[in-house]
């Protein structure tokens, strides 16, 4: 009862199924829910480019501008391609569904595996980067960053367990605070750079370049900056969560997202280069830019607060999409069916809990370090981009709907570009951790197929097709006893209700104890015969299993074991009683034609 009240406190009261249509999102709230992941990457994408370029010395930082422009063009291509996906799949066109529908089951499972991994990494990276924004403003908290990361994951998970509309309300204000504060930073900083009322920051002393400026270094920097695209696909995945008309609203929100993302990313990169900002382990690039423009003023802390909140709550996008993708996979019987069940608040609670657990594990293992997690990032999402866009090309060529020729060209361009980027990221980051994701994706696909095969075999064995009713079933009812008391009397009554020929079974480990039990049984045994099984080695299960084997003379004979079991009044009292019933249930679980029935006896104190 206390656990139930605690759940109601944090999660809220259950919602009826009819309430589901009222839980949908308008465009303004949907932008906050589905765009927070992509927008938050602005806070670290530029920094990741600089961290690679600085290996060739400060002079190499000038390459950050053309790299940022190339990434901005890539964002525009991907956004335009996904607008076509929403048009073709107004019911929700995540990469799993689109790839499975057009390229086959294996392609869909690869896309699904890639996205599941990416969603877990999104939560870990976003939360770690958000905590980094906090520790940049308040350095004394740096030593507690892992604990802060775990606490943030728990808060976002609980908010999502309360329902999609409540989580949308939670992220709306921070998202628009981040967009507004960075917009002010870019406008004021840009004017200051143009009219020279904000001086350039002198480059700090830095060791000479460790690498030359070559194509491989440029590609590494480009692949690091491509983290800016993570989360762009979230809008097309979550079309069913929009208010009507769903597809039209989703296309509008995706366009808004693309425009805002390109503006903020390019603006931050230009200001970073113009002010001569270098990446530092103890302070983020965003913090340095804001401090250079506004000093340690109140607005600097507003920017840091907005950055922290958008990064912490960017995980909300994954909490919206991971459970939804898990639902589709469970519906198609590729992962456990529990992921398809909605909780009290009309959300897929199991997916939310699993996502929170996996992200927390990653944060603890990698010490809450954003830069340690980034190399694992983006491989999966660009693989899903490529499969989704290639699937759309196949769809346009197959159905030849209105505008198919230019739509197929657009999606084909998206597939080509994202495919090249995926190969670039995999090659340049393979030894830095991307190999883990490359290994995990086929591993997950094999797991999906194994689960599906299991469900197929279960369905085949349960099918009534060609089924002939078996001969009538016979049964023997046994009450397993260790003494004679009120709990056993209740179990005997239940056994007699099942069969007039019920028997009691006692496994003898001490002859004196057997003698006392037989005396009690003659007085209060209720006419049920007592079978005593000797056990020279004091084993309970051995003689019992032998006796059950003796009773099972044919396949239609069932042995029902009735177990009297104490139920203590307090949880801590469980350790004061032996768990014989649990041991017996575990031993009988996989035995054919053996049924175990509990008869609980509830203790009052």
FIMARSE-499678 format. One record per residue (C-alpha): residue number from 1; residue in one letter; x, y, z. Coordinates in nm, 2 decimals. Example, Ala and Ser with C-alpha at 12.3 -4.5 7.8 and 13.67 -1.06 7.14 Angstrom:
2
SITE   resi   resn       c1       c2       c3
SITE      1      A     1.23    -0.45     0.78
SITE      2      S     1.37    -0.11     0.71
***
This chain:
605
SITE   resi   resn       c1       c2       c3
SITE      1      X     0.00     0.00     0.00
SITE      2      X     0.29     0.24     0.08
SITE      3      X     0.46     0.16    -0.25
SITE      4      X     0.13     0.23    -0.42
SITE      5      X     0.09     0.57    -0.25
SITE      6      X     0.46     0.65    -0.33
SITE      7      X     0.39     0.57    -0.70
SITE      8      X     0.09     0.79    -0.71
SITE      9      X     0.29     1.07    -0.55
SITE     10      X     0.56     1.07    -0.82
SITE     11      X     0.38     0.93    -1.12
SITE     12      X     0.02     1.06    -1.06
SITE     13      X    -0.32     0.91    -1.07
SITE     14      X    -0.40     0.67    -1.36
SITE     15      X    -0.55     0.82    -1.68
SITE     16      X    -0.84     0.65    -1.87
SITE     17      X    -0.77     0.53    -2.22
SITE     18      X    -1.03     0.79    -2.35
SITE     19      X    -0.79     1.06    -2.23
SITE     20      X    -0.53     0.96    -2.48
SITE     21      X    -0.64     1.20    -2.75
SITE     22      X    -0.62     1.49    -2.51
SITE     23      X    -0.25     1.41    -2.43
SITE     24      X    -0.15     1.51    -2.79
SITE     25      X     0.08     1.80    -2.85
SITE     26      X     0.04     2.13    -3.03
SITE     27      X     0.32     2.27    -3.25
SITE     28      X     0.47     2.50    -2.98
SITE     29      X     0.49     2.22    -2.72
SITE     30      X     0.59     1.96    -2.97
SITE     31      X     0.89     2.17    -3.08
SITE     32      X     1.01     2.17    -2.72
SITE     33      X     0.95     1.79    -2.68
SITE     34      X     1.10     1.67    -3.01
SITE     35      X     1.35     1.94    -3.09
SITE     36      X     1.53     1.97    -2.76
SITE     37      X     1.77     1.69    -2.84
SITE     38      X     1.88     1.84    -3.17
SITE     39      X     1.89     2.20    -3.04
SITE     40      X     2.09     2.10    -2.74
SITE     41      X     2.37     1.96    -2.96
SITE     42      X     2.45     2.32    -3.05
SITE     43      X     2.60     2.34    -2.70
SITE     44      X     2.88     2.09    -2.77
SITE     45      X     2.90     2.04    -3.15
SITE     46      X     3.12     2.34    -3.21
SITE     47      X     3.34     2.24    -2.92
SITE     48      X     3.38     1.89    -3.06
SITE     49      X     3.51     2.03    -3.39
SITE     50      X     3.76     2.25    -3.21
SITE     51      X     3.89     1.97    -2.99
SITE     52      X     4.00     1.78    -3.31
SITE     53      X     4.13     2.08    -3.50
SITE     54      X     4.34     2.20    -3.21
SITE     55      X     4.56     1.89    -3.25
SITE     56      X     4.71     2.07    -3.55
SITE     57      X     4.76     2.40    -3.35
SITE     58      X     4.57     2.72    -3.33
SITE     59      X     4.61     2.80    -3.70
SITE     60      X     4.39     2.50    -3.79
SITE     61      X     4.09     2.65    -3.61
SITE     62      X     4.01     2.85    -3.92
SITE     63      X     3.88     2.53    -4.08
SITE     64      X     3.60     2.53    -3.83
SITE     65      X     3.40     2.78    -4.05
SITE     66      X     3.39     2.57    -4.37
SITE     67      X     3.33     2.26    -4.17
SITE     68      X     3.03     2.43    -3.99
SITE     69      X     2.89     2.54    -4.33
SITE     70      X     2.92     2.18    -4.46
SITE     71      X     2.73     2.05    -4.16
SITE     72      X     2.46     2.32    -4.20
SITE     73      X     2.41     2.21    -4.56
SITE     74      X     2.38     1.85    -4.43
SITE     75      X     2.12     1.96    -4.18
SITE     76      X     1.91     2.12    -4.45
SITE     77      X     1.93     1.81    -4.67
SITE     78      X     1.83     1.58    -4.38
SITE     79      X     1.55     1.80    -4.27
SITE     80      X     1.41     1.82    -4.62
SITE     81      X     1.44     1.45    -4.67
SITE     82      X     1.25     1.38    -4.35
SITE     83      X     0.97     1.61    -4.46
SITE     84      X     0.92     1.37    -4.74
SITE     85      X     0.91     1.08    -4.49
SITE     86      X     0.64     1.25    -4.29
SITE     87      X     0.44     1.31    -4.61
SITE     88      X     0.46     0.94    -4.69
SITE     89      X     0.41     0.80    -4.34
SITE     90      X     0.16     1.03    -4.16
SITE     91      X     0.10     0.76    -3.90
SITE     92      X     0.46     0.79    -3.79
SITE     93      X     0.76     0.70    -4.01
SITE     94      X     1.05     0.61    -3.79
SITE     95      X     1.35     0.46    -3.96
SITE     96      X     1.25     0.11    -3.83
SITE     97      X     0.90     0.12    -3.99
SITE     98      X     1.02     0.29    -4.31
SITE     99      X     1.31     0.05    -4.36
SITE    100      X     1.11    -0.26    -4.27
SITE    101      X     0.83    -0.16    -4.51
SITE    102      X     1.06    -0.09    -4.81
SITE    103      X     1.39    -0.28    -4.76
SITE    104      X     1.28    -0.58    -4.56
SITE    105      X     1.29    -0.70    -4.20
SITE    106      X     1.67    -0.71    -4.16
SITE    107      X     1.71    -0.35    -4.27
SITE    108      X     1.44    -0.25    -4.04
SITE    109      X     1.60    -0.43    -3.75
SITE    110      X     1.94    -0.27    -3.82
SITE    111      X     1.77     0.07    -3.82
SITE    112      X     1.59    -0.01    -3.50
SITE    113      X     1.90    -0.13    -3.32
SITE    114      X     2.09     0.17    -3.43
SITE    115      X     1.82     0.41    -3.30
SITE    116      X     1.79     0.23    -2.97
SITE    117      X     2.16     0.26    -2.91
SITE    118      X     2.15     0.63    -3.02
SITE    119      X     1.86     0.71    -2.78
SITE    120      X     2.05     0.57    -2.49
SITE    121      X     2.37     0.76    -2.59
SITE    122      X     2.16     1.08    -2.64
SITE    123      X     2.04     1.07    -2.28
SITE    124      X     2.39     1.00    -2.15
SITE    125      X     2.56     1.27    -2.36
SITE    126      X     2.29     1.53    -2.31
SITE    127      X     2.29     1.49    -1.93
SITE    128      X     2.67     1.48    -1.91
SITE    129      X     2.69     1.80    -2.12
SITE    130      X     2.43     1.97    -1.91
SITE    131      X     2.61     1.89    -1.59
SITE    132      X     2.93     2.02    -1.76
SITE    133      X     2.75     2.36    -1.81
SITE    134      X     2.67     2.36    -1.44
SITE    135      X     3.02     2.28    -1.33
SITE    136      X     3.15     2.55    -1.57
SITE    137      X     2.95     2.81    -1.38
SITE    138      X     3.00     2.65    -1.04
SITE    139      X     3.34     2.47    -1.05
SITE    140      X     3.31     2.34    -0.69
SITE    141      X     3.05     2.09    -0.82
SITE    142      X     3.29     1.93    -1.07
SITE    143      X     3.38     1.64    -0.83
SITE    144      X     3.01     1.55    -0.79
SITE    145      X     2.93     1.54    -1.17
SITE    146      X     2.84     1.17    -1.18
SITE    147      X     2.59     1.20    -0.89
SITE    148      X     2.44     1.51    -1.06
SITE    149      X     2.41     1.31    -1.39
SITE    150      X     2.23     1.03    -1.22
SITE    151      X     1.99     1.26    -1.04
SITE    152      X     1.91     1.44    -1.36
SITE    153      X     1.82     1.11    -1.54
SITE    154      X     1.59     1.02    -1.25
SITE    155      X     1.41     1.35    -1.27
SITE    156      X     1.35     1.34    -1.64
SITE    157      X     1.24     0.97    -1.62
SITE    158      X     0.99     1.05    -1.35
SITE    159      X     0.85     1.34    -1.55
SITE    160      X     0.80     1.11    -1.85
SITE    161      X     0.63     0.85    -1.64
SITE    162      X     0.37     1.11    -1.55
SITE    163      X     0.28     1.14    -1.92
SITE    164      X     0.38     1.30    -2.25
SITE    165      X     0.18     1.62    -2.20
SITE    166      X     0.33     1.68    -1.85
SITE    167      X     0.68     1.61    -1.98
SITE    168      X     0.61     1.86    -2.27
SITE    169      X     0.52     2.13    -2.02
SITE    170      X     0.84     2.05    -1.83
SITE    171      X     1.07     2.11    -2.13
SITE    172      X     0.88     2.39    -2.30
SITE    173      X     1.01     2.68    -2.08
SITE    174      X     1.38     2.56    -2.08
SITE    175      X     1.38     2.51    -2.46
SITE    176      X     1.25     2.85    -2.54
SITE    177      X     1.48     3.01    -2.27
SITE    178      X     1.78     2.84    -2.45
SITE    179      X     1.66     2.96    -2.79
SITE    180      X     1.60     3.31    -2.67
SITE    181      X     1.91     3.35    -2.46
SITE    182      X     2.14     3.22    -2.74
SITE    183      X     1.95     3.44    -2.99
SITE    184      X     2.04     3.74    -2.78
SITE    185      X     2.40     3.62    -2.75
SITE    186      X     2.44     3.58    -3.12
SITE    187      X     2.28     3.92    -3.21
SITE    188      X     2.47     4.12    -2.95
SITE    189      X     2.79     3.92    -3.00
SITE    190      X     2.76     3.95    -3.38
SITE    191      X     2.71     4.33    -3.36
SITE    192      X     3.00     4.36    -3.12
SITE    193      X     3.22     4.16    -3.36
SITE    194      X     3.11     4.38    -3.66
SITE    195      X     3.14     4.72    -3.49
SITE    196      X     3.44     4.62    -3.27
SITE    197      X     3.28     4.71    -2.93
SITE    198      X     3.37     4.36    -2.81
SITE    199      X     3.74     4.29    -2.84
SITE    200      X     3.88     3.96    -2.97
SITE    201      X     4.00     3.72    -2.70
SITE    202      X     4.37     3.65    -2.72
SITE    203      X     4.45     3.29    -2.80
SITE    204      X     4.58     3.13    -2.48
SITE    205      X     4.92     2.96    -2.49
SITE    206      X     4.89     2.62    -2.65
SITE    207      X     5.15     2.36    -2.74
SITE    208      X     5.25     2.33    -3.11
SITE    209      X     5.02     2.11    -3.32
SITE    210      X     5.06     1.74    -3.26
SITE    211      X     4.93     1.65    -3.61
SITE    212      X     4.94     1.81    -3.95
SITE    213      X     4.63     1.96    -4.11
SITE    214      X     4.54     1.68    -4.35
SITE    215      X     4.23     1.53    -4.50
SITE    216      X     4.19     1.28    -4.22
SITE    217      X     4.20     1.55    -3.95
SITE    218      X     3.94     1.75    -4.14
SITE    219      X     3.72     1.45    -4.17
SITE    220      X     3.76     1.37    -3.80
SITE    221      X     3.65     1.73    -3.71
SITE    222      X     3.36     1.71    -3.95
SITE    223      X     3.24     1.38    -3.80
SITE    224      X     3.27     1.52    -3.45
SITE    225      X     3.06     1.82    -3.55
SITE    226      X     2.79     1.60    -3.71
SITE    227      X     2.66     1.54    -3.36
SITE    228      X     2.46     1.85    -3.43
SITE    229      X     2.23     1.63    -3.64
SITE    230      X     2.14     1.39    -3.37
SITE    231      X     1.77     1.41    -3.28
SITE    232      X     1.66     1.55    -3.62
SITE    233      X     1.47     1.23    -3.69
SITE    234      X     1.27     1.25    -3.37
SITE    235      X     0.99     1.46    -3.53
SITE    236      X     0.92     1.20    -3.80
SITE    237      X     0.93     0.92    -3.53
SITE    238      X     0.67     1.09    -3.31
SITE    239      X     0.40     1.21    -3.57
SITE    240      X     0.12     1.02    -3.38
SITE    241      X     0.19     1.24    -3.07
SITE    242      X     0.08     1.56    -3.26
SITE    243      X    -0.26     1.72    -3.26
SITE    244      X    -0.46     1.69    -3.59
SITE    245      X    -0.36     1.73    -3.87
SITE    246      X    -0.07     1.53    -3.74
SITE    247      X     0.15     1.51    -4.05
SITE    248      X     0.11     1.88    -4.14
SITE    249      X     0.19     1.99    -3.79
SITE    250      X     0.49     1.76    -3.78
SITE    251      X     0.63     1.90    -4.11
SITE    252      X     0.59     2.26    -3.98
SITE    253      X     0.77     2.17    -3.65
SITE    254      X     1.05     2.00    -3.85
SITE    255      X     1.10     2.31    -4.06
SITE    256      X     1.12     2.53    -3.75
SITE    257      X     1.37     2.29    -3.60
SITE    258      X     1.60     2.30    -3.91
SITE    259      X     1.60     2.68    -3.93
SITE    260      X     1.67     2.73    -3.56
SITE    261      X     1.94     2.46    -3.55
SITE    262      X     2.13     2.59    -3.85
SITE    263      X     2.11     2.95    -3.72
SITE    264      X     2.23     2.87    -3.37
SITE    265      X     2.51     2.63    -3.48
SITE    266      X     2.66     2.86    -3.74
SITE    267      X     2.63     3.16    -3.51
SITE    268      X     2.81     2.99    -3.22
SITE    269      X     3.08     2.86    -3.45
SITE    270      X     3.14     3.21    -3.61
SITE    271      X     3.16     3.39    -3.27
SITE    272      X     3.39     3.12    -3.13
SITE    273      X     3.63     3.17    -3.42
SITE    274      X     3.60     3.55    -3.42
SITE    275      X     3.66     3.58    -3.05
SITE    276      X     3.95     3.33    -3.06
SITE    277      X     3.79     3.08    -2.81
SITE    278      X     3.98     2.76    -2.75
SITE    279      X     3.83     2.44    -2.59
SITE    280      X     3.92     2.40    -2.22
SITE    281      X     3.85     2.10    -2.00
SITE    282      X     3.72     2.30    -1.71
SITE    283      X     3.49     2.54    -1.91
SITE    284      X     3.27     2.48    -2.21
SITE    285      X     3.30     2.68    -2.53
SITE    286      X     2.94     2.82    -2.49
SITE    287      X     3.04     2.94    -2.14
SITE    288      X     3.36     3.11    -2.27
SITE    289      X     3.17     3.29    -2.55
SITE    290      X     2.89     3.41    -2.32
SITE    291      X     3.15     3.53    -2.06
SITE    292      X     3.35     3.71    -2.33
SITE    293      X     3.03     3.89    -2.45
SITE    294      X     2.85     3.96    -2.12
SITE    295      X     3.12     3.91    -1.86
SITE    296      X     3.01     3.75    -1.53
SITE    297      X     2.68     3.94    -1.55
SITE    298      X     2.34     3.81    -1.46
SITE    299      X     2.27     3.74    -1.83
SITE    300      X     2.58     3.51    -1.85
SITE    301      X     2.42     3.30    -1.58
SITE    302      X     2.09     3.31    -1.76
SITE    303      X     2.26     3.16    -2.07
SITE    304      X     2.44     2.90    -1.86
SITE    305      X     2.11     2.81    -1.69
SITE    306      X     1.93     2.78    -2.03
SITE    307      X     2.21     2.57    -2.17
SITE    308      X     2.21     2.35    -1.86
SITE    309      X     1.84     2.29    -1.87
SITE    310      X     1.81     2.23    -2.25
SITE    311      X     2.10     1.97    -2.22
SITE    312      X     1.95     1.80    -1.92
SITE    313      X     1.60     1.80    -2.07
SITE    314      X     1.72     1.71    -2.42
SITE    315      X     1.72     1.36    -2.29
SITE    316      X     1.34     1.41    -2.29
SITE    317      X     1.34     1.35    -2.67
SITE    318      X     1.48     1.01    -2.62
SITE    319      X     1.24     0.94    -2.34
SITE    320      X     0.96     1.02    -2.59
SITE    321      X     1.10     0.81    -2.88
SITE    322      X     1.28     0.51    -2.72
SITE    323      X     0.96     0.38    -2.56
SITE    324      X     0.76     0.44    -2.89
SITE    325      X     1.02     0.25    -3.10
SITE    326      X     1.03    -0.03    -2.84
SITE    327      X     0.65    -0.05    -2.87
SITE    328      X     0.68    -0.11    -3.25
SITE    329      X     0.95    -0.37    -3.20
SITE    330      X     0.75    -0.54    -2.93
SITE    331      X     0.43    -0.53    -3.14
SITE    332      X     0.62    -0.71    -3.42
SITE    333      X     0.76    -0.96    -3.16
SITE    334      X     1.12    -0.87    -3.18
SITE    335      X     1.16    -0.76    -2.82
SITE    336      X     0.97    -0.87    -2.50
SITE    337      X     0.60    -0.79    -2.53
SITE    338      X     0.61    -0.60    -2.20
SITE    339      X     0.74    -0.30    -2.40
SITE    340      X     0.41    -0.28    -2.58
SITE    341      X     0.21    -0.22    -2.27
SITE    342      X     0.10     0.13    -2.17
SITE    343      X     0.12     0.23    -1.80
SITE    344      X    -0.12     0.42    -1.58
SITE    345      X    -0.04     0.75    -1.74
SITE    346      X    -0.08     0.63    -2.11
SITE    347      X     0.30     0.61    -2.16
SITE    348      X     0.51     0.30    -2.23
SITE    349      X     0.65     0.28    -1.88
SITE    350      X     0.88    -0.02    -1.93
SITE    351      X     1.07     0.15    -2.21
SITE    352      X     1.11     0.46    -2.00
SITE    353      X     1.25     0.27    -1.70
SITE    354      X     1.49     0.06    -1.92
SITE    355      X     1.62     0.37    -2.10
SITE    356      X     1.69     0.54    -1.76
SITE    357      X     1.87     0.24    -1.63
SITE    358      X     2.09     0.20    -1.94
SITE    359      X     2.18     0.57    -1.96
SITE    360      X     2.26     0.58    -1.59
SITE    361      X     2.49     0.28    -1.63
SITE    362      X     2.68     0.46    -1.92
SITE    363      X     2.72     0.77    -1.72
SITE    364      X     2.86     0.59    -1.42
SITE    365      X     3.10     0.38    -1.64
SITE    366      X     3.23     0.68    -1.83
SITE    367      X     3.24     0.91    -1.53
SITE    368      X     2.99     1.16    -1.67
SITE    369      X     3.25     1.28    -1.93
SITE    370      X     3.09     1.41    -2.24
SITE    371      X     3.41     1.38    -2.45
SITE    372      X     3.45     1.01    -2.36
SITE    373      X     3.09     0.94    -2.47
SITE    374      X     3.10     1.15    -2.80
SITE    375      X     3.30     0.89    -3.00
SITE    376      X     3.02     0.64    -2.95
SITE    377      X     2.77     0.89    -3.08
SITE    378      X     2.63     0.96    -3.42
SITE    379      X     2.73     0.63    -3.59
SITE    380      X     2.39     0.48    -3.51
SITE    381      X     2.19     0.78    -3.60
SITE    382      X     2.35     0.83    -3.94
SITE    383      X     2.30     0.46    -4.02
SITE    384      X     1.93     0.51    -3.94
SITE    385      X     1.93     0.83    -4.16
SITE    386      X     2.08     0.64    -4.45
SITE    387      X     1.85     0.34    -4.43
SITE    388      X     1.54     0.56    -4.39
SITE    389      X     1.62     0.78    -4.69
SITE    390      X     1.72     0.48    -4.91
SITE    391      X     1.39     0.32    -4.81
SITE    392      X     1.20     0.63    -4.92
SITE    393      X     1.38     0.61    -5.26
SITE    394      X     1.26     0.25    -5.30
SITE    395      X     0.91     0.36    -5.20
SITE    396      X     0.88     0.64    -5.45
SITE    397      X     1.02     0.42    -5.73
SITE    398      X     0.78     0.14    -5.64
SITE    399      X     0.46     0.33    -5.60
SITE    400      X     0.53     0.63    -5.83
SITE    401      X     0.29     0.86    -5.65
SITE    402      X     0.25     1.23    -5.74
SITE    403      X     0.58     1.40    -5.75
SITE    404      X     0.77     1.07    -5.71
SITE    405      X     1.06     1.18    -5.94
SITE    406      X     1.17     1.48    -5.75
SITE    407      X     1.09     1.33    -5.41
SITE    408      X     1.30     1.02    -5.50
SITE    409      X     1.58     1.25    -5.61
SITE    410      X     1.57     1.44    -5.28
SITE    411      X     1.56     1.13    -5.07
SITE    412      X     1.84     0.98    -5.28
SITE    413      X     2.06     1.28    -5.22
SITE    414      X     1.99     1.25    -4.85
SITE    415      X     2.07     0.88    -4.85
SITE    416      X     2.40     0.94    -5.04
SITE    417      X     2.52     1.22    -4.82
SITE    418      X     2.42     1.06    -4.48
SITE    419      X     2.58     0.73    -4.60
SITE    420      X     2.91     0.90    -4.68
SITE    421      X     2.90     1.08    -4.34
SITE    422      X     2.82     0.75    -4.16
SITE    423      X     3.12     0.58    -4.33
SITE    424      X     3.34     0.88    -4.24
SITE    425      X     3.23     0.87    -3.87
SITE    426      X     3.28     0.50    -3.85
SITE    427      X     3.63     0.52    -4.00
SITE    428      X     3.76     0.83    -3.81
SITE    429      X     3.62     0.73    -3.48
SITE    430      X     3.65     0.35    -3.49
SITE    431      X     3.95     0.33    -3.26
SITE    432      X     3.81     0.60    -3.03
SITE    433      X     3.51     0.40    -2.93
SITE    434      X     3.29     0.38    -3.24
SITE    435      X     3.38     0.01    -3.26
SITE    436      X     3.16    -0.06    -2.96
SITE    437      X     2.85     0.06    -3.15
SITE    438      X     2.96    -0.12    -3.47
SITE    439      X     2.97    -0.44    -3.26
SITE    440      X     2.65    -0.37    -3.07
SITE    441      X     2.42    -0.32    -3.37
SITE    442      X     2.46    -0.67    -3.53
SITE    443      X     2.45    -0.82    -3.17
SITE    444      X     2.11    -0.65    -3.11
SITE    445      X     1.98    -0.77    -3.45
SITE    446      X     2.07    -1.13    -3.36
SITE    447      X     1.89    -1.08    -3.03
SITE    448      X     1.58    -0.94    -3.20
SITE    449      X     1.57    -1.24    -3.44
SITE    450      X     1.61    -1.49    -3.15
SITE    451      X     1.32    -1.33    -2.96
SITE    452      X     1.11    -1.33    -3.27
SITE    453      X     1.19    -1.70    -3.33
SITE    454      X     1.09    -1.78    -2.98
SITE    455      X     0.76    -1.61    -3.01
SITE    456      X     0.70    -1.78    -3.35
SITE    457      X     0.76    -2.12    -3.19
SITE    458      X     0.53    -2.04    -2.89
SITE    459      X     0.25    -1.93    -3.13
SITE    460      X     0.30    -2.25    -3.33
SITE    461      X     0.27    -2.47    -3.02
SITE    462      X    -0.03    -2.28    -2.89
SITE    463      X    -0.21    -2.28    -3.22
SITE    464      X    -0.54    -2.48    -3.24
SITE    465      X    -0.50    -2.55    -3.61
SITE    466      X    -0.50    -2.93    -3.66
SITE    467      X    -0.54    -2.98    -3.29
SITE    468      X    -0.73    -3.29    -3.17
SITE    469      X    -0.87    -3.28    -2.81
SITE    470      X    -0.66    -3.51    -2.58
SITE    471      X    -0.82    -3.79    -2.37
SITE    472      X    -0.97    -3.68    -2.03
SITE    473      X    -0.72    -3.57    -1.77
SITE    474      X    -0.67    -3.74    -1.43
SITE    475      X    -0.51    -3.58    -1.13
SITE    476      X    -0.36    -3.65    -0.79
SITE    477      X    -0.37    -3.37    -0.53
SITE    478      X    -0.09    -3.36    -0.27
SITE    479      X    -0.07    -3.13     0.03
SITE    480      X     0.30    -3.09     0.12
SITE    481      X     0.32    -3.05     0.50
SITE    482      X     0.60    -2.99     0.75
SITE    483      X     0.37    -2.98     1.06
SITE    484      X     0.00    -2.96     1.14
SITE    485      X    -0.13    -2.61     1.22
SITE    486      X    -0.40    -2.37     1.11
SITE    487      X    -0.22    -2.29     0.78
SITE    488      X    -0.20    -2.66     0.69
SITE    489      X    -0.57    -2.71     0.79
SITE    490      X    -0.67    -2.44     0.54
SITE    491      X    -0.46    -2.60     0.27
SITE    492      X    -0.62    -2.94     0.34
SITE    493      X    -0.96    -2.79     0.30
SITE    494      X    -0.87    -2.64    -0.03
SITE    495      X    -0.72    -2.97    -0.15
SITE    496      X    -1.04    -3.16    -0.06
SITE    497      X    -1.23    -2.90    -0.26
SITE    498      X    -1.01    -3.00    -0.56
SITE    499      X    -1.03    -3.38    -0.51
SITE    500      X    -1.20    -3.61    -0.25
SITE    501      X    -0.89    -3.83    -0.28
SITE    502      X    -0.64    -3.56    -0.17
SITE    503      X    -0.33    -3.69     0.02
SITE    504      X    -0.08    -3.52     0.25
SITE    505      X     0.29    -3.57     0.20
SITE    506      X     0.56    -3.53     0.47
SITE    507      X     0.93    -3.58     0.40
SITE    508      X     1.09    -3.74     0.71
SITE    509      X     1.43    -3.60     0.81
SITE    510      X     1.39    -3.67     1.19
SITE    511      X     1.20    -3.98     1.31
SITE    512      X     1.10    -3.82     1.64
SITE    513      X     0.94    -3.53     1.45
SITE    514      X     0.75    -3.78     1.24
SITE    515      X     0.61    -3.95     1.54
SITE    516      X     0.48    -3.62     1.69
SITE    517      X     0.32    -3.53     1.35
SITE    518      X     0.15    -3.87     1.32
SITE    519      X     0.00    -3.82     1.67
SITE    520      X    -0.14    -3.48     1.57
SITE    521      X    -0.26    -3.62     1.24
SITE    522      X    -0.47    -3.89     1.40
SITE    523      X    -0.66    -3.62     1.59
SITE    524      X    -0.69    -3.34     1.34
SITE    525      X    -0.60    -3.49     1.00
SITE    526      X    -0.96    -3.43     0.86
SITE    527      X    -0.96    -3.78     0.71
SITE    528      X    -0.68    -3.71     0.47
SITE    529      X    -0.42    -3.99     0.45
SITE    530      X    -0.06    -3.89     0.55
SITE    531      X     0.22    -4.03     0.32
SITE    532      X     0.56    -4.03     0.49
SITE    533      X     0.86    -4.02     0.25
SITE    534      X     1.19    -4.12     0.42
SITE    535      X     1.50    -3.91     0.34
SITE    536      X     1.82    -4.06     0.47
SITE    537      X     2.03    -3.77     0.34
SITE    538      X     1.78    -3.50     0.48
SITE    539      X     1.69    -3.38     0.13
SITE    540      X     1.34    -3.24     0.09
SITE    541      X     1.33    -3.24    -0.29
SITE    542      X     1.48    -3.57    -0.38
SITE    543      X     1.22    -3.80    -0.22
SITE    544      X     0.94    -3.57    -0.33
SITE    545      X     1.05    -3.58    -0.69
SITE    546      X     1.08    -3.95    -0.69
SITE    547      X     0.73    -3.99    -0.55
SITE    548      X     0.59    -3.75    -0.82
SITE    549      X     0.76    -3.96    -1.09
SITE    550      X     0.60    -4.27    -0.95
SITE    551      X     0.26    -4.11    -0.97
SITE    552      X     0.29    -3.99    -1.32
SITE    553      X     0.20    -4.31    -1.51
SITE    554      X     0.09    -4.14    -1.83
SITE    555      X     0.10    -3.80    -2.01
SITE    556      X    -0.26    -3.71    -1.91
SITE    557      X    -0.20    -3.75    -1.54
SITE    558      X    -0.14    -3.43    -1.35
SITE    559      X     0.00    -3.39    -1.01
SITE    560      X    -0.12    -3.09    -0.82
SITE    561      X     0.09    -2.98    -0.52
SITE    562      X    -0.09    -2.76    -0.26
SITE    563      X     0.16    -2.56    -0.06
SITE    564      X     0.06    -2.39     0.27
SITE    565      X     0.26    -2.07     0.29
SITE    566      X     0.30    -1.81     0.56
SITE    567      X     0.26    -1.44     0.46
SITE    568      X     0.42    -1.22     0.72
SITE    569      X     0.26    -0.89     0.82
SITE    570      X     0.58    -0.69     0.76
SITE    571      X     0.83    -0.72     0.48
SITE    572      X     1.13    -0.75     0.72
SITE    573      X     0.97    -1.06     0.87
SITE    574      X     1.03    -1.26     0.55
SITE    575      X     1.38    -1.34     0.67
SITE    576      X     1.25    -1.50     0.99
SITE    577      X     1.08    -1.78     0.81
SITE    578      X     1.24    -2.04     0.58
SITE    579      X     1.16    -2.02     0.21
SITE    580      X     1.08    -2.38     0.15
SITE    581      X     0.77    -2.30    -0.06
SITE    582      X     0.99    -2.08    -0.29
SITE    583      X     1.24    -2.37    -0.33
SITE    584      X     0.97    -2.62    -0.42
SITE    585      X     0.80    -2.38    -0.67
SITE    586      X     1.14    -2.33    -0.84
SITE    587      X     1.21    -2.70    -0.86
SITE    588      X     0.86    -2.77    -1.01
SITE    589      X     0.86    -2.48    -1.25
SITE    590      X     1.00    -2.68    -1.55
SITE    591      X     0.85    -3.02    -1.47
SITE    592      X     0.58    -3.13    -1.71
SITE    593      X     0.23    -3.20    -1.58
SITE    594      X     0.30    -3.07    -1.23
SITE    595      X     0.09    -2.78    -1.09
SITE    596      X     0.19    -2.59    -0.78
SITE    597      X    -0.08    -2.40    -0.59
SITE    598      X    -0.02    -2.16    -0.30
SITE    599      X    -0.26    -2.14    -0.01
SITE    600      X    -0.15    -1.83     0.18
SITE    601      X    -0.20    -1.79     0.56
SITE    602      X    -0.17    -1.42     0.65
SITE    603      X    -0.01    -1.35     0.98
SITE    604      X    -0.15    -1.05     1.17
SITE    605      X     0.16    -0.93     1.36
***
